[in-house]
Amino acid sequence: LIKSKYELNEIKIGDNKFEDSLLINGWNIGEGETRWADEKESTLRLVTKDIYPANLTISALSLNKPQEMTIYIDEKLLGKVSIDIDWKNYSLSIPYSLSSGVHKIKFVYSNGYKPMDVIPGNLDGRTLYVNFKKISLE
């Protein structure tokens, strides 16, 4: 991954050749430009080369509230965010230097929701946590 000629410091769901290689555990199948986390924890990797990112930025929503997401980079706690039921961008500053290389990012969610329990008439029985459009180190 480090030797790839592609920029791998972000994932735009549905628009990334390496999406399935970068997403490790806890992800459902892609649904166009979005992808749900379908386990209590989900992990991914992003690669930094010639940048020293100061922020982790995500575009996400939850099926219902409350939804707290705890974020770790390379097993270090970065922080927590409350994910809303509408699409929003969330940005957390990284208070330490990230060197060039492969970085493991882990999200831990407070609650899972089933669409059939939240949306009247919906028959989807999957337990879903947070839906993502973009995850990037900037």
JOSULMO-V606829 format. One line per field, one symbol per residue. phi: phi as a letter, one per 40 degrees, with the letter a starting at -180 (. if undefined). psi: psi as a letter, one per 20 degrees, with the letter a starting at -180 (. if undefined). burial: b if it has 9 or more other C-alpha atoms within 8 Angstrom, else e. A space follows every 10 residues. Layout:
phi->???
psi->???
burial->???
This chain:
phi->.ccccccbca bbdgbacbdc ccccbgbccc bgcbaccbbd bbbabbbbbb bbcbabbbba abcabcabbc bbbfgcccib bccccbcacb bbcccacbcc icbcbbbbbc abbbdccbbd gcbccccbbb bbbababb
psi->hhiqiqpkjq popilohjgh hhpfqkprqq mdjqpqpjrh qqqrqqppej qnqiqppqor rqhrqqoppp pqpljppgaq qoprjqpqpp ppqojrporq apppppppqh qqqphhihop ipjojqpqfq pqhqpqp.
burial->eeeeeeebbb bbbbeeeebe ebbbebbeeb eebbbbbbbb bbbbbbbbee ebbbbbbbbb bbbbeebbbb bbbeeeebee eebbbeeeeb ebebeeeeeb ebbbbbbbbb bbbbbbebee eeeeeebbbb bbbbbbbb
